[in-house]
Amino acid sequence: MLPTPHRRAAAACAAVAAAGALVLAGLPGAASAQTDPAASPSLSPAESAAVAETSPGVLTAMRRDLGLTAAQAEARLVNEAEAGAVAGALRNALGADFAGAWVHGATSARLTVATTDPADVPAIEARGARADVVDHALSRLDAAKARLDRAAGAAATRDAPVWYVDVRTNAVVVRAVRTAAATSLVAAAGVDPSLVRVERTTERPRPLYDLVGGEAYYMGGRCSIGFPVTKGSQQGFATAGHCGRAGTATSGYNQVAQGTFQASVFPGRDMAWVATNAQWTATPYVKGQGGQRVGVGGSTQSPVGASICRSGSTTGWHCGTISQHNTSVTYPEGTISGVTRTTVCAEPGDSGGSFISGSQAQGVTSGGSGNCSSGGTTFHQPINPLLQQFGLTLRTTGGGGDPGPGDPEPGGTWAAGKVYAAGDTVTYGGSAYRCLQGHQAQPGWEPPNVPALWQQA
């Protein structure tokens, strides 16, 4: 939830003061992000995304794992919030030509937006972004990847365990232990081979079963709480589906009876939620470095290339960057789709735990390869589809109760508690708005107030 008007002003000052001239000089589209006359005159995308409220623990881990100074870590979060809004606006403007967007540089000060039409270049550059003219629209690559997903149900994919759309190289990438397995999957899916690049790998991802994210919980094995949630008056938490099935009982980190899995999806997706008993209270925090609490302000999805941190009871607090969204990965139990691939390390005992960018929840730990000594790759189930699947409301530092998902606010179709995807349209206060970045709406995040998330249509 966003701050009150007085707190908003303070947050705005804090964000600008922390990032300083570095942000103002390097931010892609910073000047144009507020050109929409319908947008709030007092809030930039970074301010409306509550960047200034990011926990010191997140910044400390970013400095350690990404090799940043304090100023660079703060600048990076501001730039990523601004770039996400610019990329979302350009996606809406380019329509079928859009081929993806990503940030790069130590402070994410450079935004690249890809298009299939050279005529779009002036519009992209006018927003402060670099234009990349490519052969394939994102919609075409996504469609090819969806065909691979469908074919994986009947094909043997253990030797071609990971595939995703890589917007930076404008291709569908299949990572394979054996090239023949990748070739077989592509052929079975009927996908044009010119859209696909096969990368050799020795990694065989697996669910990280005996793991803890923020705090440990037990259900015969050990997993981690992802994010505390509510469903009406019921409290609980989101976690990985491979950690338990509906009806599985859990106990907490202190071995006290805790709750029961209410629903679980795995494979296919890797999502579940646990309803807890009256002894347990859902809080808007995850466990950060040294046990410090990290506040969760919302669930705005960060772009490819953005910084991201993970909390796990086995390996603690680690950061990296987002490699790809909409990834599919095959575990021994089957294939899951729609996960995000990251450079953050993890080890057994971290499953189900929290992924967070700045103050924004990103997802729950699913699986991966490697370790936190030599490095690795980790996949997380994005939080917004999980919230939508089970009708849950993320617990945030705004402190509000369950807003009643699906109940429209007076004056329009926008509704607090509803999960919106990029490109969705709503009405509010007599105006139409188009969503720029996926998120779960909260009271205080009405479309006119958050230019990071909404653009007047």
BELLIN-V755841 format. One record per residue. N is the residue number from 1. RES is the residue in one small letter. NEAR is the number of other C-alpha atoms within 8 Angstrom. D_LAST is the distance of its C-alpha to the last C-alpha in Angstrom with 1 decimal. Layout:
# BELLIN-V755841
n = {N	N}
res = {RES	RES}
near = {NEAR	NEAR}
d_last = {D_LAST	D_LAST}
This chain:
# BELLIN-V755841
n = {1	2	3	4	5	6	7	8	9	10	11	12	13	14	15	16	17	18	19	20	21	22	23	24	25	26	27	28	29	30	31	32	33	34	35	36	37	38	39	40	41	42	43	44	45	46	47	48	49	50	51	52	53	54	55	56	57	58	59	60	61	62	63	64	65	66	67	68	69	70	71	72	73	74	75	76	77	78	79	80	81	82	83	84	85	86	87	88	89	90	91	92	93	94	95	96	97	98	99	100	101	102	103	104	105	106	107	108	109	110	111	112	113	114	115	116	117	118	119	120	121	122	123	124	125	126	127	128	129	130	131	132	133	134	135	136	137	138	139	140	141	142	143	144	145	146	147	148	149	150	151	152	153	154	155	156	157	158	159	160	161	162	163	164	165	166	167	168	169	170	171	172	173	174	175	176	177	178	179	180	181	182	183	184	185	186	187	188	189	190	191	192	193	194	195	196	197	198	199	200	201	202	203	204	205	206	207	208	209	210	211	212	213	214	215	216	217	218	219	220	221	222	223	224	225	226	227	228	229	230	231	232	233	234	235	236	237	238	239	240	241	242	243	244	245	246	247	248	249	250	251	252	253	254	255	256	257	258	259	260	261	262	263	264	265	266	267	268	269	270	271	272	273	274	275	276	277	278	279	280	281	282	283	284	285	286	287	288	289	290	291	292	293	294	295	296	297	298	299	300	301	302	303	304	305	306	307	308	309	310	311	312	313	314	315	316	317	318	319	320	321	322	323	324	325	326	327	328	329	330	331	332	333	334	335	336	337	338	339	340	341	342	343	344	345	346	347	348	349	350	351	352	353	354	355	356	357	358	359	360	361	362	363	364	365	366	367	368	369	370	371	372	373	374	375	376	377	378	379	380	381	382	383	384	385	386	387	388	389	390	391	392	393	394	395	396	397	398	399	400	401	402	403	404	405	406	407	408	409	410	411	412	413	414	415	416	417	418	419	420	421	422	423	424	425	426	427	428	429	430	431	432	433	434	435	436	437	438	439	440	441	442	443	444	445	446	447	448	449	450	451	452	453	454	455	456	457}
res = {m	l	p	t	p	h	r	r	a	a	a	a	c	a	a	v	a	a	a	g	a	l	v	l	a	g	l	p	g	a	a	s	a	q	t	d	p	a	a	s	p	s	l	s	p	a	e	s	a	a	v	a	e	t	s	p	g	v	l	t	a	m	r	r	d	l	g	l	t	a	a	q	a	e	a	r	l	v	n	e	a	e	a	g	a	v	a	g	a	l	r	n	a	l	g	a	d	f	a	g	a	w	v	h	g	a	t	s	a	r	l	t	v	a	t	t	d	p	a	d	v	p	a	i	e	a	r	g	a	r	a	d	v	v	d	h	a	l	s	r	l	d	a	a	k	a	r	l	d	r	a	a	g	a	a	a	t	r	d	a	p	v	w	y	v	d	v	r	t	n	a	v	v	v	r	a	v	r	t	a	a	a	t	s	l	v	a	a	a	g	v	d	p	s	l	v	r	v	e	r	t	t	e	r	p	r	p	l	y	d	l	v	g	g	e	a	y	y	m	g	g	r	c	s	i	g	f	p	v	t	k	g	s	q	q	g	f	a	t	a	g	h	c	g	r	a	g	t	a	t	s	g	y	n	q	v	a	q	g	t	f	q	a	s	v	f	p	g	r	d	m	a	w	v	a	t	n	a	q	w	t	a	t	p	y	v	k	g	q	g	g	q	r	v	g	v	g	g	s	t	q	s	p	v	g	a	s	i	c	r	s	g	s	t	t	g	w	h	c	g	t	i	s	q	h	n	t	s	v	t	y	p	e	g	t	i	s	g	v	t	r	t	t	v	c	a	e	p	g	d	s	g	g	s	f	i	s	g	s	q	a	q	g	v	t	s	g	g	s	g	n	c	s	s	g	g	t	t	f	h	q	p	i	n	p	l	l	q	q	f	g	l	t	l	r	t	t	g	g	g	g	d	p	g	p	g	d	p	e	p	g	g	t	w	a	a	g	k	v	y	a	a	g	d	t	v	t	y	g	g	s	a	y	r	c	l	q	g	h	q	a	q	p	g	w	e	p	p	n	v	p	a	l	w	q	q	a}
near = {13	11	10	6	6	7	8	12	9	8	13	11	8	9	13	8	7	9	14	9	6	8	12	9	6	8	12	13	13	10	6	8	14	11	7	8	7	6	13	11	6	5	13	13	14	16	13	13	12	12	14	10	9	12	11	7	11	13	13	9	13	16	12	8	10	8	7	12	7	9	9	11	13	11	14	13	13	13	15	14	14	17	13	13	15	11	12	12	10	11	10	9	6	10	7	6	10	15	15	12	13	12	15	11	7	8	11	13	15	12	15	11	16	12	17	12	9	7	5	9	12	7	7	13	10	8	11	11	13	10	11	9	10	11	6	10	14	12	9	8	14	9	8	12	12	8	11	12	10	8	11	11	7	5	8	8	12	9	11	16	17	11	13	13	15	10	12	7	5	13	12	14	12	14	13	16	13	9	10	6	13	15	8	8	15	12	8	9	10	7	11	8	7	5	10	10	10	10	8	9	7	6	7	11	11	9	10	13	13	11	19	19	21	15	12	14	14	12	12	4	7	14	19	19	17	18	16	15	13	15	10	6	6	8	14	14	15	16	18	19	15	14	12	11	12	9	7	9	9	12	13	11	9	5	8	7	7	12	12	12	16	11	10	15	12	10	11	9	12	14	15	15	15	13	12	13	8	5	6	8	7	11	7	13	12	14	12	14	10	4	6	8	10	14	13	13	16	13	13	12	10	10	11	12	11	13	12	13	15	14	17	19	14	10	11	10	11	13	15	14	12	15	10	13	12	10	14	14	12	14	13	6	6	8	14	14	11	11	15	14	13	13	12	15	14	15	12	10	16	21	22	18	21	18	15	12	12	11	15	12	16	15	13	19	18	15	12	14	12	12	10	10	4	6	9	13	13	15	12	14	16	12	11	13	8	13	12	10	7	8	8	11	13	12	13	14	10	8	8	8	4	11	10	8	11	8	7	9	10	5	8	11	9	11	11	16	13	10	12	10	10	10	8	8	9	10	12	14	7	7	8	10	13	13	15	17	14	14	13	15	12	11	9	8	11	11	12	9	11	16	17	15	13	13	13	10	7}
d_last = {23.5	22.7	25.5	26.1	25.2	28.7	28.5	25.1	26.7	29.6	27.5	25.7	29.2	30.6	27.9	28.4	32.2	32.6	30.8	32.1	32.0	31.8	28.1	27.2	29.0	27.9	24.3	22.1	19.0	20.2	19.9	16.4	15.0	14.9	13.8	10.4	11.8	9.9	11.4	14.9	17.5	20.1	18.8	18.3	17.1	20.9	21.6	19.0	20.4	23.8	25.4	28.0	29.2	30.2	33.8	36.5	37.7	34.6	35.1	38.8	38.3	35.8	38.4	41.1	39.5	37.2	39.8	37.7	38.8	37.5	35.4	34.0	33.1	31.2	29.5	28.6	26.7	24.7	24.0	22.9	20.4	18.9	19.2	17.4	14.2	14.6	15.5	12.5	10.1	12.6	12.9	9.4	10.2	13.8	13.4	17.0	18.5	17.7	21.1	20.7	20.8	23.5	25.0	28.6	31.3	33.2	30.5	27.5	27.0	26.1	22.9	23.2	20.5	22.0	21.1	23.2	22.5	24.2	22.0	19.2	21.6	20.8	17.0	18.2	20.9	18.9	17.3	20.9	21.2	24.0	23.3	25.3	25.7	27.0	28.2	26.3	22.6	21.9	21.3	24.9	26.4	24.9	26.3	29.6	29.7	29.0	32.1	34.1	33.2	34.4	37.5	38.4	39.4	42.4	43.0	44.9	42.6	44.8	45.6	42.0	40.4	37.1	34.3	30.7	28.1	28.8	25.9	28.1	30.6	28.4	30.6	31.4	34.2	37.0	39.4	42.8	46.3	47.6	45.9	47.3	45.3	42.0	43.1	44.0	40.7	38.8	41.2	40.9	37.1	37.4	35.1	35.5	37.6	36.0	32.9	35.1	37.0	39.7	40.7	44.1	44.3	47.0	44.7	44.7	42.1	43.2	41.9	42.9	44.8	47.0	44.2	42.8	39.4	39.3	42.3	44.5	45.0	47.6	47.9	51.0	49.3	47.0	43.3	40.7	38.3	34.7	32.6	33.7	31.6	31.9	31.6	32.0	35.2	36.4	36.4	36.6	35.3	33.5	35.6	36.4	37.4	40.5	41.9	42.7	42.4	41.7	44.7	45.7	47.0	46.2	48.0	46.7	47.7	50.7	51.7	51.0	49.6	45.8	44.0	43.3	40.8	38.7	36.9	37.0	35.7	37.7	37.9	34.7	32.8	34.5	33.2	35.1	35.3	38.4	38.9	41.4	44.1	44.5	46.2	43.0	40.0	36.6	35.7	32.5	34.5	35.8	39.1	38.9	41.6	44.9	43.7	41.3	38.4	34.9	32.1	29.1	25.9	23.4	22.5	19.8	20.9	22.2	21.9	24.9	27.5	26.7	29.6	30.5	33.5	35.5	37.9	40.9	44.3	46.2	44.9	43.1	40.1	38.9	36.0	34.7	31.5	29.1	30.4	28.2	25.9	26.4	30.1	32.9	36.3	39.6	41.9	45.3	43.9	41.3	37.9	34.7	31.3	27.9	29.7	29.0	31.8	32.9	35.8	36.7	40.2	41.4	44.6	45.9	45.3	41.7	40.1	37.5	36.9	33.9	31.6	29.6	27.7	28.1	27.5	25.1	26.8	26.5	29.0	32.7	35.4	36.4	39.0	39.9	42.8	44.9	45.6	45.1	48.3	47.6	43.8	41.7	38.5	36.8	34.2	32.1	30.4	26.8	26.5	23.1	24.4	27.6	26.1	24.2	27.4	29.6	27.4	28.2	26.8	27.3	29.6	28.2	29.8	27.9	30.6	28.7	30.0	28.4	25.3	25.8	23.3	21.5	22.0	18.8	18.5	19.1	16.3	13.9	14.1	13.7	17.3	19.4	21.5	19.3	18.8	15.3	15.1	12.9	10.3	10.6	8.0	9.1	9.4	11.2	13.0	11.6	7.9	5.3	4.7	5.6	9.3	10.9	14.5	16.5	18.0	19.6	17.9	20.4	21.1	20.0	17.0	14.6	11.0	11.6	14.8	14.1	12.2	14.3	12.5	8.9	6.1	3.8	0.0}
